Amino acid sequence: MEDQPAVAAAIELIAPRLRRAREKKGTTLAELSRTTGISTSTLSRLESGQRKPSLELLLPVIAALGLRVDEIVSAPRVLDPRVPQTSARVDGRVLIPLTQQQTEPRAYKMTIPAGDDEPRLRTHAGYEWLYVLRGRLRLVLGDQDVVLGPGEAAEFECRTPHWFGATGRERVEVLSLFGRQGERIHVRARTR
């Protein structure tokens, strides 16, 4: 499933990123040309968006500038039509619902900004599961204060005073499952 507008938007970002990266390094087009073997006119057209970027052009330029590919080229955001993509912003956090029905449990992808690092404990009915996709999540749960990294998960009863947010260094992305009756969601499979 390919989203052409998303791909075009990702390609449009390459030219200004290349120019900013080269200027930040204090490298001229002529110097970059000597290092990469690519003509200055081609490099100029590449930076102005007049030349479509290809791997044959980008890889030597990125290497010469000492960059990672993902600093110049970002993957386009391709939308899955099966999942609702409307997001909500709540206290600086971005919540994208991943479940279409209003049944429980409800699933969300949540992005928490780096500055959201001041604990504000709260309680409410329900049960929550958190799975860290990116960054480091700080979870305060009663008298426990833990930091979870990518691939780590937590589950807790929401009547316990709790808060979760960033550690202050970078944004955090988590998957959240929330239900009012958590015990109904548990299924444990045992291997033989």
C-alpha positions in Angstrom: 0.0 0.0 0.0 1.8 3.2 -1.2 0.7 6.7 -0.3 2.1 8.9 -3.1 1.6 12.2 -1.4 3.5 11.0 1.7 6.3 9.7 -0.5 6.5 13.1 -2.4 6.5 15.0 0.9 9.4 12.9 2.3 11.4 13.5 -0.9 10.8 17.2 -0.8 12.4 17.4 2.7 15.7 15.9 1.4 17.0 19.0 -0.5 16.7 21.5 2.4 18.2 19.0 4.8 21.2 18.4 2.6 21.8 22.1 2.3 21.5 22.7 6.0 23.8 19.8 6.9 26.5 21.0 4.4 26.3 24.6 5.7 26.4 23.4 9.3 29.6 21.5 8.5 31.1 24.6 6.9 31.7 22.8 3.6 31.3 24.5 0.2 29.8 22.8 -2.8 33.2 22.8 -4.5 34.7 20.9 -1.5 31.9 18.5 -1.4 32.3 17.9 -5.2 36.0 17.1 -4.8 35.2 14.7 -1.9 32.3 12.9 -3.6 33.3 13.1 -7.3 29.8 14.6 -8.0 29.8 17.8 -10.1 29.0 21.1 -8.2 26.1 21.8 -10.6 24.6 18.4 -9.8 25.1 19.0 -6.0 23.5 22.5 -6.4 20.5 21.1 -8.2 20.2 18.3 -5.6 20.2 20.9 -2.8 17.7 23.2 -4.5 15.3 20.3 -5.3 15.8 20.6 -9.1 17.4 17.2 -9.2 15.6 14.1 -7.9 17.6 12.4 -5.2 18.8 8.9 -5.9 20.8 6.6 -3.7 23.8 6.9 -6.1 23.9 10.6 -5.4 22.8 10.6 -1.7 25.0 8.0 -0.2 28.4 9.6 -1.2 27.1 13.0 0.0 25.8 11.7 3.3 29.1 9.8 3.9 31.2 12.9 3.0 29.2 15.0 5.5 29.5 12.3 8.2 25.8 11.9 8.6 23.4 9.0 9.1 20.9 8.3 6.3 18.0 8.9 8.6 19.2 12.4 9.3 18.5 13.3 5.6 15.9 10.8 4.5 12.9 10.0 6.6 10.5 7.3 5.8 7.1 8.5 4.6 4.2 8.1 6.9 2.0 5.6 5.1 -1.5 5.4 6.6 -3.2 2.1 7.2 -6.9 2.6 6.2 -7.9 -0.1 8.7 -6.8 2.1 11.7 -8.4 5.5 12.5 -5.7 8.2 12.2 -7.3 11.1 14.0 -5.2 12.2 16.8 -6.0 14.2 19.9 -3.7 16.5 21.9 -4.1 16.2 25.7 -1.8 18.2 28.0 0.9 18.2 25.2 0.6 14.5 24.6 -0.6 13.2 21.2 -3.0 10.2 21.4 -3.9 8.2 18.3 -6.7 5.8 18.9 -6.0 2.4 17.4 -9.4 0.8 18.1 -12.4 1.6 16.0 -15.1 0.4 18.3 -16.0 1.9 21.7 -15.6 -1.5 23.4 -12.9 -2.3 25.8 -10.0 -2.6 26.0 -9.2 0.6 24.1 -5.8 0.8 22.4 -3.8 4.0 21.8 -0.4 5.1 20.5 0.8 7.9 22.6 3.6 10.3 22.1 4.9 12.1 25.2 7.1 15.2 24.8 10.5 15.3 26.5 9.3 18.2 28.7 6.5 16.2 30.2 8.6 14.9 33.1 6.9 16.3 36.2 5.0 13.6 38.1 1.3 14.4 38.8 -0.1 11.3 40.5 -3.7 10.4 39.9 -6.2 7.6 40.4 -9.2 6.3 38.5 -11.1 3.1 37.8 -9.5 0.8 35.2 -6.5 -1.2 34.3 -3.7 -0.1 32.0 -0.9 -1.8 30.0 2.0 0.2 28.6 4.5 -0.9 26.0 7.5 1.4 25.2 8.1 1.7 21.5 10.7 4.6 21.6 12.5 6.6 24.3 12.6 6.1 28.0 9.3 6.1 30.0 9.3 7.1 33.6 6.5 5.3 35.6 5.6 6.4 39.1 3.3 3.8 40.6 2.6 4.2 44.3 6.0 4.4 46.0 7.8 2.8 43.0 9.6 5.0 40.5 11.0 3.0 37.5 12.3 3.8 34.0 11.3 1.5 31.1 13.1 1.4 27.7 12.0 0.2 24.3 10.5 -3.3 24.4 9.6 -3.1 28.1 6.1 -3.2 29.4 4.1 -2.5 32.6 0.6 -3.2 33.7 -1.1 -1.8 36.7 -4.4 -1.2 38.5 -5.3 2.5 38.0 -6.7 2.9 41.5 -3.0 2.9 42.6 -1.7 6.5 42.4 0.2 6.6 39.2 1.8 8.9 36.6 3.9 8.1 33.5 5.9 10.5 31.3 9.3 11.3 29.8 12.6 11.1 31.6 13.3 14.6 30.4 15.8 13.7 27.7 13.7 12.8 24.7 10.1 12.1 23.6 8.6 8.8 24.4 6.2 6.7 22.2 4.1 4.0 23.9 1.3 1.7 23.1 -1.4 1.9 25.8 -4.3 -0.6 26.4 -6.9 0.6 28.8 -9.9 -1.2 30.2 -12.2 -0.8 33.1 -12.0 -4.5 34.0 -8.5 -5.6 33.6 -8.9 -9.1 35.0 -11.1 -9.9 32.0 -8.3 -9.2 29.6 -5.7 -11.6 31.1 -5.0 -14.7 29.1 -1.9 -16.7 29.9 -0.7 -19.4 27.5 1.7 -21.9 28.9 4.1 -23.9 26.7 4.7 -27.6 27.3 
